[in-house]
Amino acid sequence: MRYMSLWRPGKNANPPTEQLFAEMGQLIGEMSKAGILVSTGGWDPASPFFTVKMSNGKVTVTDGPYAEAKEVVAGFAIIEV
């Protein structure tokens, strides 16, 4: 079964430290080696966002995908266990 883990930073969150990057790199390496990590990724809230949808053959591009900054998902991991 696949699970998705989402990371949403708190409103007073600081940027990740070098130590956190190292620890996450180790965890990602261990999960990859064990064959349970399917995918990881992240979003930079300062980057431009847009959503592309197709419905009934019509493509719509909108700003977003988040209405408010508090809704930003900063990262994800998909694992299969």
N, C-alpha and C positions, 0 to 999 in steps of 0.2 A: 504494500500500500504506500502511496506517495503522500507526503505532508509538506505543506508550505509554511515556513516560519517567516514572519514579517518583523522588521525593525522600524519602529517609529520613535524618533528621538523626542525626549521631553522638551518642554518649552525653554528650559534653561540649559540645554545640553551643550557641552563643549566639543570641539572637534576631537576625533580619536587621537590618542597619544601613540608614539612609536611603540611603546610596550604593548598596547592593545592591538596594533597592527601585527606585531610579532606573534602574540598569542592567538589571534584569529587565523593567521597564516598557518600556525602549527595545527590548530583544530581542523581547518579546511584540508590540510595535507593528510591528517589521520583519517578523516571521513572519506576522502578520495581513495586512499589506499585500501580502506575497508570495503569500498565499492558501494557505499550508501549515499554519497553526495551526487545528486543529479545535476544541479545547477545553482549558481549564486549570482547575485548582481546587485546593483544599487543605483540610486538616483541622486543627483546633486540638486538640491532645492533652488540653487541659483541659476540652474540651466533652464533654457526655454522648454516648456512642456506643451504638448498637443496630443490630441486623441484622434485617431482615424477610425471611423466606423463605416461599415457597408451594410445597407439595408435595402432590400428590394432592388438591387443593382445600382443604388445611388451611394456615392462616397461622400461622407461628411467629415470635415476637419474642424475641430473646435479647440479653443484654449483649454488647458487643463492638464491632466485629468482631475485635478483637485480644485475644489471651489475655494478652500481656505488653506493657509499654510499649515494649520494644525492637523490637516488631513494627510500631509505628505508622508508617504512610506519611503523611508530612506534606503532600505535594503531588504533582500529576501534570500532565503535558501530553500531549495527543494531537496528533500531526502526521501529515500525509498527504504523502508524497513518492514 
